[in-house]
């Protein structure tokens, strides 16, 4: 069963993937040659990284330690 927030996360991922595709298309179509001090191009590269980081953050499920499972991959204690 999906939790209500999961549809919001799925929607955010979809929007971020569309934004990523758009930024990549802009980078690909950017006129050459590109100087190292081109602020607009550097901004596109920065946005590409930020979007990619946001996608990765939403896709990863961080480990949350509990009293029974203190380390990732550890078996749960049963009592």
PyMOL Python script that loads the backbone (N, CA, C, O; Angstrom):
from pymol import cmd

cmd.read_pdbstr("""\
ATOM      1  N   UNK A   1       0.834  -1.177   0.000  1.00  0.00           N
ATOM      2  CA  UNK A   1       0.000   0.000   0.000  1.00  0.00           C
ATOM      3  C   UNK A   1       0.886   1.251   0.000  1.00  0.00           C
ATOM      4  O   UNK A   1       1.836   1.349   0.777  1.00  0.00           O
ATOM      5  N   UNK A   2       0.571   2.178  -0.858  1.00  0.00           N
ATOM      6  CA  UNK A   2       1.344   3.419  -0.924  1.00  0.00           C
ATOM      7  C   UNK A   2       0.863   4.410   0.123  1.00  0.00           C
ATOM      8  O   UNK A   2      -0.337   4.598   0.322  1.00  0.00           O
ATOM      9  N   UNK A   3       1.811   5.029   0.777  1.00  0.00           N
ATOM     10  CA  UNK A   3       1.500   6.094   1.724  1.00  0.00           C
ATOM     11  C   UNK A   3       1.176   7.357   0.923  1.00  0.00           C
ATOM     12  O   UNK A   3       1.646   7.499  -0.206  1.00  0.00           O
ATOM     13  N   UNK A   4       0.388   8.272   1.480  1.00  0.00           N
ATOM     14  CA  UNK A   4       0.016   9.489   0.742  1.00  0.00           C
ATOM     15  C   UNK A   4       1.217  10.305   0.263  1.00  0.00           C
ATOM     16  O   UNK A   4       1.183  10.873  -0.829  1.00  0.00           O
ATOM     17  N   UNK A   5       2.270  10.367   1.066  1.00  0.00           N
ATOM     18  CA  UNK A   5       3.433  11.172   0.668  1.00  0.00           C
ATOM     19  C   UNK A   5       4.187  10.549  -0.500  1.00  0.00           C
ATOM     20  O   UNK A   5       4.905  11.251  -1.213  1.00  0.00           O
ATOM     21  N   UNK A   6       4.035   9.233  -0.708  1.00  0.00           N
ATOM     22  CA  UNK A   6       4.779   8.570  -1.781  1.00  0.00           C
ATOM     23  C   UNK A   6       4.371   9.084  -3.156  1.00  0.00           C
ATOM     24  O   UNK A   6       5.204   9.144  -4.060  1.00  0.00           O
ATOM     25  N   UNK A   7       3.109   9.452  -3.330  1.00  0.00           N
ATOM     26  CA  UNK A   7       2.697  10.015  -4.615  1.00  0.00           C
ATOM     27  C   UNK A   7       3.324  11.391  -4.815  1.00  0.00           C
ATOM     28  O   UNK A   7       3.652  11.761  -5.943  1.00  0.00           O
ATOM     29  N   UNK A   8       3.495  12.149  -3.739  1.00  0.00           N
ATOM     30  CA  UNK A   8       4.158  13.452  -3.841  1.00  0.00           C
ATOM     31  C   UNK A   8       5.630  13.275  -4.195  1.00  0.00           C
ATOM     32  O   UNK A   8       6.173  14.039  -4.993  1.00  0.00           O
ATOM     33  N   UNK A   9       6.279  12.268  -3.606  1.00  0.00           N
ATOM     34  CA  UNK A   9       7.683  11.991  -3.922  1.00  0.00           C
ATOM     35  C   UNK A   9       7.807  11.550  -5.378  1.00  0.00           C
ATOM     36  O   UNK A   9       8.720  11.984  -6.081  1.00  0.00           O
ATOM     37  N   UNK A  10       6.898  10.693  -5.835  1.00  0.00           N
ATOM     38  CA  UNK A  10       6.922  10.240  -7.232  1.00  0.00           C
ATOM     39  C   UNK A  10       6.718  11.414  -8.180  1.00  0.00           C
ATOM     40  O   UNK A  10       7.366  11.490  -9.224  1.00  0.00           O
ATOM     41  N   UNK A  11       5.831  12.321  -7.827  1.00  0.00           N
ATOM     42  CA  UNK A  11       5.594  13.511  -8.644  1.00  0.00           C
ATOM     43  C   UNK A  11       6.832  14.406  -8.679  1.00  0.00           C
ATOM     44  O   UNK A  11       7.195  14.936  -9.729  1.00  0.00           O
ATOM     45  N   UNK A  12       7.474  14.570  -7.525  1.00  0.00           N
ATOM     46  CA  UNK A  12       8.699  15.379  -7.460  1.00  0.00           C
ATOM     47  C   UNK A  12       9.794  14.762  -8.316  1.00  0.00           C
ATOM     48  O   UNK A  12      10.506  15.474  -9.023  1.00  0.00           O
ATOM     49  N   UNK A  13       9.934  13.424  -8.254  1.00  0.00           N
ATOM     50  CA  UNK A  13      10.943  12.750  -9.078  1.00  0.00           C
ATOM     51  C   UNK A  13      10.662  12.956 -10.556  1.00  0.00           C
ATOM     52  O   UNK A  13      11.580  13.206 -11.338  1.00  0.00           O
ATOM     53  N   UNK A  14       9.402  12.854 -10.938  1.00  0.00           N
ATOM     54  CA  UNK A  14       9.031  13.054 -12.340  1.00  0.00           C
ATOM     55  C   UNK A  14       9.361  14.476 -12.794  1.00  0.00           C
ATOM     56  O   UNK A  14       9.895  14.680 -13.885  1.00  0.00           O
ATOM     57  N   UNK A  15       9.043  15.446 -11.955  1.00  0.00           N
ATOM     58  CA  UNK A  15       9.334  16.843 -12.281  1.00  0.00           C
ATOM     59  C   UNK A  15      10.836  17.085 -12.363  1.00  0.00           C
ATOM     60  O   UNK A  15      11.304  17.780 -13.265  1.00  0.00           O
ATOM     61  N   UNK A  16      11.590  16.519 -11.433  1.00  0.00           N
ATOM     62  CA  UNK A  16      13.047  16.684 -11.448  1.00  0.00           C
ATOM     63  C   UNK A  16      13.668  16.021 -12.669  1.00  0.00           C
ATOM     64  O   UNK A  16      14.608  16.563 -13.250  1.00  0.00           O
ATOM     65  N   UNK A  17      13.162  14.861 -13.067  1.00  0.00           N
ATOM     66  CA  UNK A  17      13.689  14.194 -14.268  1.00  0.00           C
ATOM     67  C   UNK A  17      13.415  15.027 -15.516  1.00  0.00           C
ATOM     68  O   UNK A  17      14.257  15.102 -16.411  1.00  0.00           O
ATOM     69  N   UNK A  18      12.243  15.651 -15.578  1.00  0.00           N
ATOM     70  CA  UNK A  18      11.928  16.535 -16.705  1.00  0.00           C
ATOM     71  C   UNK A  18      12.857  17.751 -16.699  1.00  0.00           C
ATOM     72  O   UNK A  18      13.338  18.174 -17.750  1.00  0.00           O
ATOM     73  N   UNK A  19      13.104  18.307 -15.521  1.00  0.00           N
ATOM     74  CA  UNK A  19      14.019  19.447 -15.406  1.00  0.00           C
ATOM     75  C   UNK A  19      15.427  19.046 -15.809  1.00  0.00           C
ATOM     76  O   UNK A  19      16.124  19.807 -16.480  1.00  0.00           O
ATOM     77  N   UNK A  20      15.848  17.857 -15.405  1.00  0.00           N
ATOM     78  CA  UNK A  20      17.178  17.361 -15.760  1.00  0.00           C
ATOM     79  C   UNK A  20      17.315  17.234 -17.268  1.00  0.00           C
ATOM     80  O   UNK A  20      18.321  17.645 -17.847  1.00  0.00           O
ATOM     81  N   UNK A  21      16.310  16.670 -17.891  1.00  0.00           N
ATOM     82  CA  UNK A  21      16.333  16.516 -19.347  1.00  0.00           C
ATOM     83  C   UNK A  21      16.403  17.878 -20.035  1.00  0.00           C
ATOM     84  O   UNK A  21      17.130  18.051 -21.013  1.00  0.00           O
ATOM     85  N   UNK A  22      15.647  18.833 -19.522  1.00  0.00           N
ATOM     86  CA  UNK A  22      15.639  20.178 -20.094  1.00  0.00           C
ATOM     87  C   UNK A  22      17.006  20.845 -19.968  1.00  0.00           C
ATOM     88  O   UNK A  22      17.491  21.448 -20.926  1.00  0.00           O
ATOM     89  N   UNK A  23      17.626  20.742 -18.802  1.00  0.00           N
ATOM     90  CA  UNK A  23      18.945  21.348 -18.589  1.00  0.00           C
ATOM     91  C   UNK A  23      19.985  20.665 -19.470  1.00  0.00           C
ATOM     92  O   UNK A  23      20.836  21.336 -20.054  1.00  0.00           O
ATOM     93  N   UNK A  24      19.926  19.351 -19.569  1.00  0.00           N
ATOM     94  CA  UNK A  24      20.884  18.627 -20.418  1.00  0.00           C
ATOM     95  C   UNK A  24      20.724  19.051 -21.873  1.00  0.00           C
ATOM     96  O   UNK A  24      21.716  19.211 -22.584  1.00  0.00           O
ATOM     97  N   UNK A  25      19.484  19.235 -22.321  1.00  0.00           N
ATOM     98  CA  UNK A  25      19.257  19.707 -23.693  1.00  0.00           C
ATOM     99  C   UNK A  25      19.827  21.107 -23.892  1.00  0.00           C
ATOM    100  O   UNK A  25      20.409  21.395 -24.938  1.00  0.00           O
ATOM    101  N   UNK A  26      19.666  21.982 -22.895  1.00  0.00           N
ATOM    102  CA  UNK A  26      20.229  23.332 -22.998  1.00  0.00           C
ATOM    103  C   UNK A  26      21.752  23.291 -23.051  1.00  0.00           C
ATOM    104  O   UNK A  26      22.369  24.029 -23.819  1.00  0.00           O
ATOM    105  N   UNK A  27      22.357  22.433 -22.240  1.00  0.00           N
ATOM    106  CA  UNK A  27      23.816  22.307 -22.239  1.00  0.00           C
ATOM    107  C   UNK A  27      24.295  21.787 -23.589  1.00  0.00           C
ATOM    108  O   UNK A  27      25.280  22.282 -24.137  1.00  0.00           O
ATOM    109  N   UNK A  28      23.598  20.790 -24.121  1.00  0.00           N
ATOM    110  CA  UNK A  28      23.978  20.201 -25.409  1.00  0.00           C
ATOM    111  C   UNK A  28      23.866  21.224 -26.540  1.00  0.00           C
ATOM    112  O   UNK A  28      24.695  21.241 -27.450  1.00  0.00           O
ATOM    113  N   UNK A  29      22.843  22.073 -26.482  1.00  0.00           N
ATOM    114  CA  UNK A  29      22.607  23.043 -27.551  1.00  0.00           C
ATOM    115  C   UNK A  29      23.376  24.349 -27.356  1.00  0.00           C
ATOM    116  O   UNK A  29      23.293  25.241 -28.200  1.00  0.00           O
ATOM    117  N   UNK A  30      24.113  24.473 -26.271  1.00  0.00           N
ATOM    118  CA  UNK A  30      24.816  25.718 -25.974  1.00  0.00           C
ATOM    119  C   UNK A  30      25.865  25.984 -27.051  1.00  0.00           C
ATOM    120  O   UNK A  30      26.616  25.082 -27.420  1.00  0.00           O
ATOM    121  N   UNK A  31      25.920  27.217 -27.559  1.00  0.00           N
ATOM    122  CA  UNK A  31      26.875  27.529 -28.638  1.00  0.00           C
ATOM    123  C   UNK A  31      28.332  27.346 -28.202  1.00  0.00           C
ATOM    124  O   UNK A  31      28.725  27.720 -27.097  1.00  0.00           O
ATOM    125  N   UNK A  32      29.094  26.773 -29.085  1.00  0.00           N
ATOM    126  CA  UNK A  32      30.514  26.528 -28.846  1.00  0.00           C
ATOM    127  C   UNK A  32      31.322  27.641 -29.499  1.00  0.00           C
ATOM    128  O   UNK A  32      30.782  28.294 -30.392  1.00  0.00           O
ATOM    129  N   UNK A  33      32.525  27.904 -29.144  1.00  0.00           N
ATOM    130  CA  UNK A  33      33.280  27.399 -28.011  1.00  0.00           C
ATOM    131  C   UNK A  33      32.797  28.054 -26.716  1.00  0.00           C
ATOM    132  O   UNK A  33      32.232  29.148 -26.729  1.00  0.00           O
ATOM    133  N   UNK A  34      33.027  27.373 -25.618  1.00  0.00           N
ATOM    134  CA  UNK A  34      32.585  27.858 -24.318  1.00  0.00           C
ATOM    135  C   UNK A  34      33.821  28.238 -23.511  1.00  0.00           C
ATOM    136  O   UNK A  34      34.718  27.422 -23.298  1.00  0.00           O
ATOM    137  N   UNK A  35      33.851  29.496 -23.067  1.00  0.00           N
ATOM    138  CA  UNK A  35      34.989  29.915 -22.245  1.00  0.00           C
ATOM    139  C   UNK A  35      34.744  29.485 -20.804  1.00  0.00           C
ATOM    140  O   UNK A  35      33.600  29.308 -20.385  1.00  0.00           O
ATOM    141  N   UNK A  36      35.808  29.322 -20.065  1.00  0.00           N
ATOM    142  CA  UNK A  36      35.706  28.876 -18.678  1.00  0.00           C
ATOM    143  C   UNK A  36      34.996  29.862 -17.772  1.00  0.00           C
ATOM    144  O   UNK A  36      34.526  29.495 -16.696  1.00  0.00           O
ATOM    145  N   UNK A  37      34.914  31.130 -18.209  1.00  0.00           N
ATOM    146  CA  UNK A  37      34.288  32.142 -17.361  1.00  0.00           C
ATOM    147  C   UNK A  37      32.865  32.469 -17.819  1.00  0.00           C
ATOM    148  O   UNK A  37      32.306  33.488 -17.413  1.00  0.00           O
ATOM    149  N   UNK A  38      32.276  31.618 -18.656  1.00  0.00           N
ATOM    150  CA  UNK A  38      30.913  31.836 -19.143  1.00  0.00           C
ATOM    151  C   UNK A  38      29.931  31.571 -17.997  1.00  0.00           C
ATOM    152  O   UNK A  38      29.638  30.421 -17.672  1.00  0.00           O
ATOM    153  N   UNK A  39      29.433  32.643 -17.394  1.00  0.00           N
ATOM    154  CA  UNK A  39      28.585  32.526 -16.200  1.00  0.00           C
ATOM    155  C   UNK A  39      27.292  31.772 -16.486  1.00  0.00           C
ATOM    156  O   UNK A  39      26.841  30.980 -15.658  1.00  0.00           O
ATOM    157  N   UNK A  40      26.697  32.007 -17.642  1.00  0.00           N
ATOM    158  CA  UNK A  40      25.432  31.340 -17.964  1.00  0.00           C
ATOM    159  C   UNK A  40      25.635  29.829 -18.106  1.00  0.00           C
ATOM    160  O   UNK A  40      24.830  29.047 -17.600  1.00  0.00           O
ATOM    161  N   UNK A  41      26.702  29.416 -18.789  1.00  0.00           N
ATOM    162  CA  UNK A  41      26.983  27.989 -18.957  1.00  0.00           C
ATOM    163  C   UNK A  41      27.319  27.349 -17.612  1.00  0.00           C
ATOM    164  O   UNK A  41      26.860  26.247 -17.310  1.00  0.00           O
ATOM    165  N   UNK A  42      28.121  28.042 -16.810  1.00  0.00           N
ATOM    166  CA  UNK A  42      28.461  27.520 -15.483  1.00  0.00           C
ATOM    167  C   UNK A  42      27.216  27.379 -14.609  1.00  0.00           C
ATOM    168  O   UNK A  42      27.122  26.455 -13.800  1.00  0.00           O
ATOM    169  N   UNK A  43      26.264  28.293 -14.773  1.00  0.00           N
ATOM    170  CA  UNK A  43      25.003  28.198 -14.038  1.00  0.00           C
ATOM    171  C   UNK A  43      24.229  26.942 -14.464  1.00  0.00           C
ATOM    172  O   UNK A  43      23.648  26.257 -13.622  1.00  0.00           O
ATOM    173  N   UNK A  44      24.220  26.643 -15.764  1.00  0.00           N
ATOM    174  CA  UNK A  44      23.561  25.422 -16.247  1.00  0.00           C
ATOM    175  C   UNK A  44      24.218  24.181 -15.649  1.00  0.00           C
ATOM    176  O   UNK A  44      23.530  23.246 -15.238  1.00  0.00           O
ATOM    177  N   UNK A  45      25.550  24.174 -15.600  1.00  0.00           N
ATOM    178  CA  UNK A  45      26.257  23.030 -15.007  1.00  0.00           C
ATOM    179  C   UNK A  45      25.913  22.888 -13.526  1.00  0.00           C
ATOM    180  O   UNK A  45      25.726  21.779 -13.026  1.00  0.00           O
ATOM    181  N   UNK A  46      25.832  24.016 -12.835  1.00  0.00           N
ATOM    182  CA  UNK A  46      25.473  23.999 -11.419  1.00  0.00           C
ATOM    183  C   UNK A  46      24.056  23.463 -11.222  1.00  0.00           C
ATOM    184  O   UNK A  46      23.811  22.649 -10.331  1.00  0.00           O
ATOM    185  N   UNK A  47      23.131  23.921 -12.055  1.00  0.00           N
ATOM    186  CA  UNK A  47      21.749  23.435 -11.963  1.00  0.00           C
ATOM    187  C   UNK A  47      21.665  21.945 -12.248  1.00  0.00           C
ATOM    188  O   UNK A  47      20.904  21.228 -11.598  1.00  0.00           O
ATOM    189  N   UNK A  48      22.445  21.474 -13.217  1.00  0.00           N
ATOM    190  CA  UNK A  48      22.449  20.040 -13.538  1.00  0.00           C
ATOM    191  C   UNK A  48      22.880  19.230 -12.319  1.00  0.00           C
ATOM    192  O   UNK A  48      22.290  18.193 -12.015  1.00  0.00           O
ATOM    193  N   UNK A  49      23.902  19.701 -11.628  1.00  0.00           N
ATOM    194  CA  UNK A  49      24.384  19.014 -10.429  1.00  0.00           C
ATOM    195  C   UNK A  49      23.349  19.063  -9.309  1.00  0.00           C
ATOM    196  O   UNK A  49      23.101  18.053  -8.650  1.00  0.00           O
ATOM    197  N   UNK A  50      22.745  20.225  -9.088  1.00  0.00           N
ATOM    198  CA  UNK A  50      21.733  20.358  -8.036  1.00  0.00           C
ATOM    199  C   UNK A  50      20.537  19.449  -8.293  1.00  0.00           C
ATOM    200  O   UNK A  50      20.032  18.808  -7.371  1.00  0.00           O
ATOM    201  N   UNK A  51      20.084  19.392  -9.540  1.00  0.00           N
ATOM    202  CA  UNK A  51      18.938  18.538  -9.882  1.00  0.00           C
ATOM    203  C   UNK A  51      19.303  17.076  -9.691  1.00  0.00           C
ATOM    204  O   UNK A  51      18.519  16.302  -9.142  1.00  0.00           O
ATOM    205  N   UNK A  52      20.491  16.697 -10.142  1.00  0.00           N
ATOM    206  CA  UNK A  52      20.948  15.314  -9.984  1.00  0.00           C
ATOM    207  C   UNK A  52      21.042  14.937  -8.506  1.00  0.00           C
ATOM    208  O   UNK A  52      20.643  13.839  -8.116  1.00  0.00           O
ATOM    209  N   UNK A  53      21.565  15.839  -7.691  1.00  0.00           N
ATOM    210  CA  UNK A  53      21.662  15.584  -6.248  1.00  0.00           C
ATOM    211  C   UNK A  53      20.277  15.420  -5.620  1.00  0.00           C
ATOM    212  O   UNK A  53      20.082  14.571  -4.750  1.00  0.00           O
ATOM    213  N   UNK A  54      19.319  16.235  -6.066  1.00  0.00           N
ATOM    214  CA  UNK A  54      17.954  16.137  -5.531  1.00  0.00           C
ATOM    215  C   UNK A  54      17.308  14.810  -5.916  1.00  0.00           C
ATOM    216  O   UNK A  54      16.622  14.191  -5.102  1.00  0.00           O
ATOM    217  N   UNK A  55      17.526  14.372  -7.158  1.00  0.00           N
ATOM    218  CA  UNK A  55      16.997  13.077  -7.598  1.00  0.00           C
ATOM    219  C   UNK A  55      17.597  11.960  -6.756  1.00  0.00           C
ATOM    220  O   UNK A  55      16.880  11.081  -6.279  1.00  0.00           O
ATOM    221  N   UNK A  56      18.910  11.997  -6.575  1.00  0.00           N
ATOM    222  CA  UNK A  56      19.576  10.963  -5.768  1.00  0.00           C
ATOM    223  C   UNK A  56      19.066  10.960  -4.329  1.00  0.00           C
ATOM    224  O   UNK A  56      18.878   9.897  -3.737  1.00  0.00           O
ATOM    225  N   UNK A  57      18.843  12.143  -3.772  1.00  0.00           N
ATOM    226  CA  UNK A  57      18.352  12.227  -2.393  1.00  0.00           C
ATOM    227  C   UNK A  57      16.963  11.615  -2.256  1.00  0.00           C
ATOM    228  O   UNK A  57      16.665  10.977  -1.247  1.00  0.00           O
ATOM    229  N   UNK A  58      16.110  11.805  -3.262  1.00  0.00           N
ATOM    230  CA  UNK A  58      14.760  11.244  -3.194  1.00  0.00           C
ATOM    231  C   UNK A  58      14.738   9.742  -3.463  1.00  0.00           C
ATOM    232  O   UNK A  58      13.860   9.033  -2.971  1.00  0.00           O
ATOM    233  N   UNK A  59      15.703   9.257  -4.243  1.00  0.00           N
ATOM    234  CA  UNK A  59      15.723   7.833  -4.574  1.00  0.00           C
ATOM    235  C   UNK A  59      16.363   6.987  -3.482  1.00  0.00           C
ATOM    236  O   UNK A  59      15.996   5.826  -3.300  1.00  0.00           O
ATOM    237  N   UNK A  60      17.309   7.556  -2.760  1.00  0.00           N
ATOM    238  CA  UNK A  60      18.004   6.796  -1.718  1.00  0.00           C
ATOM    239  C   UNK A  60      17.143   6.687  -0.473  1.00  0.00           C
ATOM    240  O   UNK A  60      16.416   7.612  -0.108  1.00  0.00           O
ATOM    241  N   UNK A  61      17.244   5.549   0.156  1.00  0.00           N
ATOM    242  CA  UNK A  61      16.549   5.348   1.428  1.00  0.00           C
ATOM    243  C   UNK A  61      17.628   5.255   2.504  1.00  0.00           C
ATOM    244  O   UNK A  61      18.296   4.229   2.624  1.00  0.00           O
ATOM    245  N   UNK A  62      17.799   6.315   3.281  1.00  0.00           N
ATOM    246  CA  UNK A  62      18.860   6.308   4.289  1.00  0.00           C
ATOM    247  C   UNK A  62      18.572   5.292   5.392  1.00  0.00           C
ATOM    248  O   UNK A  62      17.420   5.002   5.714  1.00  0.00           O
ATOM    249  N   UNK A  63      19.639   4.770   5.952  1.00  0.00           N
ATOM    250  CA  UNK A  63      19.512   3.842   7.072  1.00  0.00           C
ATOM    251  C   UNK A  63      19.194   4.630   8.338  1.00  0.00           C
ATOM    252  O   UNK A  63      19.838   5.638   8.630  1.00  0.00           O
ATOM    253  N   UNK A  64      18.217   4.172   9.070  1.00  0.00           N
ATOM    254  CA  UNK A  64      17.852   4.792  10.343  1.00  0.00           C
ATOM    255  C   UNK A  64      18.072   3.750  11.434  1.00  0.00           C
ATOM    256  O   UNK A  64      17.334   2.767  11.506  1.00  0.00           O
ATOM    257  N   UNK A  65      19.077   3.953  12.283  1.00  0.00           N
ATOM    258  CA  UNK A  65      19.349   2.964  13.327  1.00  0.00           C
ATOM    259  C   UNK A  65      18.218   2.903  14.355  1.00  0.00           C
ATOM    260  O   UNK A  65      17.584   3.907  14.682  1.00  0.00           O
ATOM    261  N   UNK A  66      17.998   1.711  14.840  1.00  0.00           N
ATOM    262  CA  UNK A  66      17.018   1.487  15.901  1.00  0.00           C
ATOM    263  C   UNK A  66      17.724   0.730  17.018  1.00  0.00           C
ATOM    264  O   UNK A  66      18.840   0.254  16.813  1.00  0.00           O
ATOM    265  N   UNK A  67      17.117   0.604  18.179  1.00  0.00           N
ATOM    266  CA  UNK A  67      17.779  -0.145  19.252  1.00  0.00           C
ATOM    267  C   UNK A  67      18.092  -1.592  18.868  1.00  0.00           C
ATOM    268  O   UNK A  67      19.044  -2.168  19.394  1.00  0.00           O
ATOM    269  N   UNK A  68      17.319  -2.188  17.969  1.00  0.00           N
ATOM    270  CA  UNK A  68      17.558  -3.586  17.586  1.00  0.00           C
ATOM    271  C   UNK A  68      18.477  -3.727  16.379  1.00  0.00           C
ATOM    272  O   UNK A  68      19.118  -4.765  16.215  1.00  0.00           O
ATOM    273  N   UNK A  69      18.551  -2.722  15.544  1.00  0.00           N
ATOM    274  CA  UNK A  69      19.416  -2.767  14.356  1.00  0.00           C
ATOM    275  C   UNK A  69      20.240  -1.488  14.352  1.00  0.00           C
ATOM    276  O   UNK A  69      19.758  -0.423  13.967  1.00  0.00           O
ATOM    277  N   UNK A  70      21.487  -1.608  14.785  1.00  0.00           N
ATOM    278  CA  UNK A  70      22.336  -0.428  14.935  1.00  0.00           C
ATOM    279  C   UNK A  70      23.186  -0.131  13.708  1.00  0.00           C
ATOM    280  O   UNK A  70      23.666   0.992  13.551  1.00  0.00           O
ATOM    281  N   UNK A  71      23.384  -1.132  12.823  1.00  0.00           N
ATOM    282  CA  UNK A  71      24.234  -0.954  11.657  1.00  0.00           C
ATOM    283  C   UNK A  71      23.509  -1.436  10.414  1.00  0.00           C
ATOM    284  O   UNK A  71      22.710  -2.370  10.483  1.00  0.00           O
ATOM    285  N   UNK A  72      23.784  -0.797   9.256  1.00  0.00           N
ATOM    286  CA  UNK A  72      23.164  -1.260   8.014  1.00  0.00           C
ATOM    287  C   UNK A  72      23.527  -2.717   7.734  1.00  0.00           C
ATOM    288  O   UNK A  72      24.681  -3.115   7.895  1.00  0.00           O
ATOM    289  N   UNK A  73      22.559  -3.494   7.324  1.00  0.00           N
ATOM    290  CA  UNK A  73      22.804  -4.890   6.967  1.00  0.00           C
ATOM    291  C   UNK A  73      22.812  -5.843   8.142  1.00  0.00           C
ATOM    292  O   UNK A  73      22.868  -7.057   7.948  1.00  0.00           O
ATOM    293  N   UNK A  74      22.757  -5.325   9.349  1.00  0.00           N
ATOM    294  CA  UNK A  74      22.762  -6.197  10.530  1.00  0.00           C
ATOM    295  C   UNK A  74      21.397  -6.854  10.684  1.00  0.00           C
ATOM    296  O   UNK A  74      20.364  -6.255  10.386  1.00  0.00           O
ATOM    297  N   UNK A  75      21.413  -8.086  11.151  1.00  0.00           N
ATOM    298  CA  UNK A  75      20.158  -8.798  11.376  1.00  0.00           C
ATOM    299  C   UNK A  75      19.466  -8.236  12.609  1.00  0.00           C
ATOM    300  O   UNK A  75      20.111  -7.802  13.563  1.00  0.00           O
ATOM    301  N   UNK A  76      18.187  -8.252  12.569  1.00  0.00           N
ATOM    302  CA  UNK A  76      17.391  -7.762  13.686  1.00  0.00           C
ATOM    303  C   UNK A  76      17.394  -8.775  14.823  1.00  0.00           C
ATOM    304  O   UNK A  76      17.253  -9.978  14.605  1.00  0.00           O
ATOM    305  N   UNK A  77      17.556  -8.268  16.029  1.00  0.00           N
ATOM    306  CA  UNK A  77      17.502  -9.139  17.207  1.00  0.00           C
ATOM    307  C   UNK A  77      16.063  -9.548  17.461  1.00  0.00           C
ATOM    308  O   UNK A  77      15.147  -8.736  17.327  1.00  0.00           O
ATOM    309  N   UNK A  78      15.865 -10.789  17.823  1.00  0.00           N
ATOM    310  CA  UNK A  78      14.522 -11.188  18.251  1.00  0.00           C
ATOM    311  C   UNK A  78      14.609 -11.671  19.690  1.00  0.00           C
ATOM    312  O   UNK A  78      15.563 -12.348  20.075  1.00  0.00           O
ATOM    313  N   UNK A  79      13.645 -11.330  20.445  1.00  0.00           N
ATOM    314  CA  UNK A  79      13.673 -11.710  21.865  1.00  0.00           C
ATOM    315  C   UNK A  79      12.462 -12.507  22.207  1.00  0.00           C
ATOM    316  O   UNK A  79      12.300 -12.922  23.354  1.00  0.00           O
TER     317      UNK A  79
END
""", "prot")
cmd.dss("prot")
cmd.show_as("cartoon", "prot")
cmd.util.cbc("prot")
cmd.orient("prot")
